[in-house]
Structure formats: structure tokens, C-alpha cells
Amino acid sequence: MLPLKDNIPVKTFPIFTIFIIALNVFLFGYELHLGKGLGIFIRRFGCTPYEITHAIDLYPHIDFPVYLTLITSIFLHGSWWHILGNMWFLFIFGDNIEDWLGHKRFILFYLGCGIAASLIQILFHWTSKIPTVGASGAIAGIMGAYLILYPRAKVLCLIPIFFFFRIIALPAFLFLGFWIVWQLFSSMVTFAGGSSIAFFAHIGGFFVGLFWVRWFKKRKFRGWV
């Protein structure tokens, strides 16, 4: 299922959502420009579980603490489909979360979900020397927050049915519920054999975003934020 748009209007311009999308696209363009040097670039700035768990900077080395790759990796992508899918989901759901949280809290929320997602992925693959990249975990956190804040919003989806496509408006809780169930199923199927997709980062980011925005919601209701 591909989300096309939702029906929740925003009151403020999503400046950080647009900025994040633009930054990711710019960096992906830079990656394409690197050609044969892309592999070294990804190994330097991607998040490698072994480096994090052993506090060691494997070759090729970087000029800053290895733990900062938990942040740099969030803004890199491995393919056209990777970045297009991530940025589209961020475009659909990010503006509403930024509108609700406010701009400053949104950027902290986005980075926090991305870092937490990477740490949860590392928890399941802590000896891996394969770098991971992508905004999927951070965007999954946005989707978890959307589920809490706008469960009954209508999400217009493009759904393949055999050789045809249909456009159907689904409640957000149904669309996002299907998405997280699919991530859970995929993680169990691929865990033993491994996968190039960081399903545990998706799952971790989703639930971190879900519970974190619930905390924000309680504080906002009580007038603390």
C-alpha cells in the first residue's frame, strides 16, 4: 500500500519536514556523485553495530567520535527506492507531527526516534560490521506518533489488487496497524537469514515515537508544555 495523502490540515508551515527532505535529497545526490567512492563514504558515515558496541573506529576512519554515526547515518540512503520511499512517507505524515509538536520539539523528536531506532537495530545485530543507513527508523517514529494523535484520519492509499490498482481511503489506525504488523512479520521471517532491510529499526522507531508522543500528549493536556 502506498499512501497518497491524508485529510488532516496543518496550521503552520512544516519548515523542518521540508528541510529534512531537502537535506536528504542533497546528500543522496552527493552520494551518486561519489561513484566508486560511495562504499567508503557509507562505511565512514553509516552506523556500524560493531563500532558502536566495541567503541572502535574501523577503517575507513572518521574525524569525530564513532557514536555520532548514529546521527549521520539517518541522513544517508542506499538506493533510489530507499530515499523515495522514506521521503514520501515523511512528506505525508511529518507535517502533521511537526504542526502538533512545534518546530523545535519536532526536530528533537525526529533525531531521537532515529537514534533510538538505530540502537534497537544494534541490539539484535550487535556484532555486525555492515553499516546501516537510512531515515526509516526516524520516520517510523513519526508514523507511531501519527497513530496516537490522528488514529481516525483518512489516508488515501494506492492498493495493488492482482494486476490492477485501486485508490481507497483507509483510517490511519488501519493503514499504520497493517504497516507495523508487516514489519513484525518480516523481522521474524528474515531474522535467522539476515536482511538488507533494518526491520528492527523500523519497529523500534515506531514504538519509541508512539510512546514518546503519548508522554508529550499527557504533558500538553496538563498544561506542562
C-alpha positions as CSV (number, residue, x, y, z in Angstrom):
1,M,0.0,0.0,0.0
2,L,1.3,3.4,-0.9
3,P,-0.1,6.4,1.0
4,L,-1.1,9.3,-1.3
5,K,-2.3,11.9,1.1
6,D,-4.2,12.4,4.4
7,N,-7.1,14.6,5.3
8,I,-5.6,16.4,8.3
9,P,-4.8,20.1,7.6
10,V,-1.9,21.9,9.2
11,K,-1.8,25.3,10.8
12,T,1.9,26.0,10.4
13,F,4.3,25.6,7.5
14,P,6.3,22.4,8.1
15,I,9.7,24.0,7.8
16,F,11.8,21.2,9.3
17,T,10.0,18.5,7.5
18,I,10.8,20.2,4.2
19,F,14.3,21.0,5.3
20,I,14.9,17.3,6.2
21,I,13.6,16.1,2.9
22,A,15.8,18.7,1.0
23,L,18.9,17.7,3.1
24,N,18.4,14.0,2.4
25,V,17.9,14.6,-1.3
26,F,21.0,16.8,-1.5
27,L,23.1,14.2,0.3
28,F,21.8,11.4,-1.9
29,G,22.8,13.5,-4.9
30,Y,26.3,13.8,-3.4
31,E,26.4,10.0,-2.9
32,L,25.6,9.5,-6.6
33,H,28.4,11.9,-7.4
34,L,31.0,9.8,-5.5
35,G,30.8,6.9,-7.9
36,K,33.3,4.2,-6.8
37,G,34.0,6.1,-3.6
38,L,30.4,5.6,-2.3
39,G,31.3,2.4,-0.5
40,I,34.0,4.1,1.6
41,F,31.7,7.1,2.3
42,I,28.9,4.7,3.6
43,R,31.4,2.8,5.7
44,R,32.6,6.1,7.2
45,F,29.3,7.8,7.9
46,G,26.9,4.8,8.2
47,C,26.2,3.3,11.6
48,T,28.1,0.0,12.0
49,P,26.9,-2.0,15.0
50,Y,30.3,-3.5,15.8
51,E,31.8,0.0,16.1
52,I,29.2,1.2,18.5
53,T,29.2,-1.9,20.7
54,H,33.0,-2.1,20.8
55,A,33.7,1.7,20.9
56,I,36.1,1.3,18.0
57,D,36.5,3.1,14.7
58,L,37.1,0.6,12.0
59,Y,38.7,1.6,8.6
60,P,38.0,3.9,6.9
61,H,38.3,6.2,9.9
62,I,36.4,9.4,10.7
63,D,37.4,12.6,12.4
64,F,34.8,12.5,15.2
65,P,33.5,10.1,17.8
66,V,32.1,7.0,16.3
67,Y,28.8,7.4,18.2
68,L,27.9,10.4,16.1
69,T,27.3,7.9,13.2
70,L,24.0,7.2,15.0
71,I,23.1,10.7,13.6
72,T,25.0,10.9,10.3
73,S,23.5,7.5,9.2
74,I,20.0,8.9,9.4
75,F,20.6,11.3,6.5
76,L,22.1,8.7,4.1
77,H,20.4,6.3,1.8
78,G,21.4,3.2,-0.2
79,S,19.2,3.4,-3.4
80,W,16.7,5.5,-5.3
81,W,13.8,3.3,-3.9
82,H,15.2,3.7,-0.4
83,I,15.2,7.5,-0.4
84,L,12.0,7.9,-2.5
85,G,10.0,5.7,-0.1
86,N,11.4,7.3,3.0
87,M,10.9,10.9,1.9
88,W,7.4,10.3,0.6
89,F,6.3,8.8,3.9
90,L,7.9,11.7,5.7
91,F,6.1,14.2,3.4
92,I,2.7,12.5,4.1
93,F,3.0,12.2,7.9
94,G,5.7,14.6,9.0
95,D,3.9,17.9,8.5
96,N,1.1,16.9,11.0
97,I,3.5,15.8,13.7
98,E,5.6,19.0,13.3
99,D,2.4,21.0,13.4
100,W,1.4,19.3,16.7
101,L,4.8,19.2,18.4
102,G,6.1,22.6,17.2
103,H,9.2,23.1,15.1
104,K,11.9,22.8,17.8
105,R,10.4,19.7,19.5
106,F,9.8,18.1,16.1
107,I,13.5,18.1,15.1
108,L,14.5,16.7,18.5
109,F,11.7,14.1,18.2
110,Y,12.9,13.1,14.7
111,L,16.5,12.7,15.7
112,G,15.6,11.0,19.0
113,C,13.5,8.4,17.2
114,G,16.2,7.9,14.6
115,I,18.9,7.3,17.2
116,A,16.7,5.0,19.3
117,A,15.8,3.0,16.2
118,S,19.5,2.5,15.3
119,L,20.3,1.4,18.9
120,I,17.4,-1.1,18.8
121,Q,18.7,-2.5,15.5
122,I,22.2,-2.8,17.0
123,L,20.7,-4.7,20.0
124,F,19.7,-7.5,17.6
125,H,22.8,-7.4,15.4
126,W,25.5,-6.1,17.8
127,T,28.5,-7.9,16.1
128,S,27.6,-6.9,12.6
129,K,30.3,-5.0,10.6
130,I,27.8,-4.0,7.9
131,P,27.0,-0.2,8.1
132,T,23.3,0.7,8.1
133,V,21.9,3.9,6.6
134,G,18.5,5.5,6.2
135,A,15.9,7.6,7.8
136,S,13.4,4.7,8.1
137,G,13.7,4.5,11.9
138,A,13.1,8.2,12.4
139,I,10.2,8.2,10.0
140,A,8.7,5.1,11.7
141,G,8.7,7.2,14.9
142,I,6.7,9.9,13.1
143,M,4.3,7.2,12.0
144,G,3.9,5.9,15.5
145,A,3.2,9.4,16.7
146,Y,0.6,9.8,14.0
147,L,-1.2,6.7,15.1
148,I,-1.6,8.2,18.6
149,L,-2.6,11.7,17.5
150,Y,-4.7,11.0,14.4
151,P,-5.9,7.4,14.6
152,R,-9.1,8.2,12.7
153,A,-7.6,10.4,10.0
154,K,-8.3,9.2,6.4
155,V,-5.3,8.1,4.4
156,L,-5.8,7.8,0.7
157,C,-3.9,4.7,-0.4
158,L,-2.9,3.2,-3.7
159,I,-3.5,-0.6,-3.3
160,P,-2.4,-3.2,-5.9
161,I,-5.0,-5.9,-6.5
162,F,-3.6,-8.6,-8.8
163,F,-2.8,-6.6,-12.0
164,F,-4.9,-3.6,-11.1
165,F,-4.6,-0.7,-8.7
166,R,-7.4,0.9,-6.6
167,I,-7.4,4.1,-4.6
168,I,-9.0,3.6,-1.2
169,A,-9.4,5.9,1.8
170,L,-8.3,3.9,4.9
171,P,-8.4,5.0,8.6
172,A,-4.9,5.8,9.8
173,F,-5.1,3.2,12.5
174,L,-5.8,0.5,9.9
175,F,-3.0,1.6,7.5
176,L,-0.4,2.1,10.2
177,G,-1.5,-1.0,12.0
178,F,-1.0,-3.1,8.8
179,W,2.4,-1.4,8.3
180,I,3.7,-2.3,11.8
181,V,2.3,-5.9,11.7
182,W,4.1,-6.3,8.3
183,Q,7.4,-5.1,9.9
184,L,7.0,-7.5,12.8
185,F,6.2,-10.4,10.5
186,S,9.1,-9.5,8.2
187,S,11.6,-9.3,11.1
188,M,10.7,-12.8,12.3
189,V,10.9,-14.3,8.8
190,T,14.3,-12.7,7.9
191,F,16.0,-12.7,11.3
192,A,17.8,-16.0,11.0
193,G,19.0,-15.5,7.4
194,G,19.6,-11.7,7.7
195,S,18.2,-9.0,5.5
196,S,19.4,-5.7,3.9
197,I,16.3,-4.0,5.5
198,A,16.6,-2.9,9.1
199,F,13.2,-4.2,10.3
200,F,14.1,-3.9,13.9
201,A,15.0,-0.2,13.4
202,H,11.5,0.3,11.9
203,I,9.8,-1.5,14.8
204,G,11.9,0.2,17.4
205,G,11.4,3.7,15.9
206,F,7.7,3.2,15.6
207,F,7.2,2.2,19.2
208,V,9.6,4.9,20.5
209,G,7.6,7.5,18.6
210,L,4.3,6.1,19.8
211,F,5.2,6.1,23.5
212,W,7.2,9.4,23.4
213,V,4.3,11.3,21.8
214,R,1.9,9.8,24.4
215,W,4.2,11.3,27.0
216,F,4.1,14.7,25.2
217,K,0.3,14.4,24.9
218,K,-0.2,13.9,28.7
219,R,2.1,16.9,29.5
220,K,0.3,19.0,26.9
221,F,-3.1,18.1,28.3
222,R,-2.0,19.1,31.8
223,G,-0.5,22.3,30.5
224,W,3.1,21.4,31.2
225,V,4.3,22.0,27.7
